[in-house]
Amino acid sequence: MIKIQEPSRPWEIVHMDWVTGLLLGGERSYNACLVILDRFSKASIFLQCHKYDTAMETDLLIWNRVVSWTGIFTNIISDSDPKFTSALWTNIHQLFGTKLSFSTAYHPQTDGLPERMIQTLEDMVRRVCAYGLEFKDCDGFIHYWCALLPALELAYKTSIHTSTNQTPAILEKGWNPKLPQDSLRKDLIEIHPTAASFKGI
């Protein structure tokens, strides 16, 4: 069992894991999703990626899509995926003073609640994405499962978590984002068909 110091602020300590086995989606044929879970607020980030991305590609993905929002992590907890144990990954995070901790995947005694939460988040992503979900709007644009990840992320962040009795958004930012259903104008009759399709999100 690994001993993890509890964080004092959001995005100080995070858990990372992969959802793989997804059908190809998006212009770059993504087939996996990187799940990043904040131990403090229970907020999560879903990043479409490729199963065989290298450690460098994974680091660039996090740097370009995550760090501007979260800052540098103090501790990353993950399984022993070769990307997470590579010399490049290790050296990059040593450079920034980030501690790397490794847990046994799907072993509840290793890390308790966060480990089970990672599995729950993976199940959420897999249910939405595993069937290669795609739809075409009236303008002919095709939207793949990748396009649904932000909505899934928002839905999770604004749902009350049983262990905190708060939403992850409240603990992360101090307020809940305004949701589409909170301000949806049902009185609009004349509306562009593609815009109308957002009503079902």
Residue, then its C-alpha position, 0 to 999 in steps of 0.5 A: m500500500i502506498k502512503i499518499q499525503e492528502p492535498s491542501r488545494p485543487w490539482e496538487i495531487v492527481h490520479m491518471d489512468w487510461v481508457t483504451g479499446l475505444l473505436l476510432g473517432g475524430e479526424r485523428s482517429y483517436n482510440a483512447c482517453l486519458v483520465i486525470l482525477d484531482r484528489f482534492s476536489k474530485a474534478s476530472i479531465f478527459l483527453q482523447c488520445h491514442k493507445y500507443d502515444t509515447a511518453m513525450e506525446t502524453d507529456l505534450l498533451i498534458w502541457n498543452r491542454v491541462v497545465s494552463w488550467t491546473g498548474i504543475f502537479t505536486n504528485i502524480i499517482s498512476d499504474s506502472d504503464p510503460k509511459f509512466t515509468s519511462a526515463l523521459w517521463t521520470n526526468i521531465h517530472q523530476l525537472f519540475g519537482t513532481k513526485l511520481s507514485f505508482s499503485t496497483a491497478y484495480h486494487p482497492q486496498t492500494d488507494g481506496l476511494p480514488e482508485r474506485m473513482i478512476q474506475t467509475l470515470e473509466d466506465m462513464v467514458r467507456r459507456v459513452c464512447a465504446y460504440g464509436l458514437e458519431f452523429k451528423d448535423c444538418d450541415g453535414f458535419i460529423h461529430y464523434w465521441c471525442a466531441l462529447l467528452p467536454a459535456l461528460e466532463l461538465a456533467y461530472k463536475t456539476s454532480i454532487h459527490t457522495s464523499t464530499n456532499q459537494t460538486p467537484a466544481i464547487l471544491e475546485k473553483g468555488w462556484n458551479p458553472k451555468l449549465p445549458q439546461d439552466s438557460l435554454r430558451k424554449d420560446l425560440i421557434e425559428i432557430h437554425p437546425t444545427a443550433a437546435s440539435f444542441k438542445g438534446i445535449 
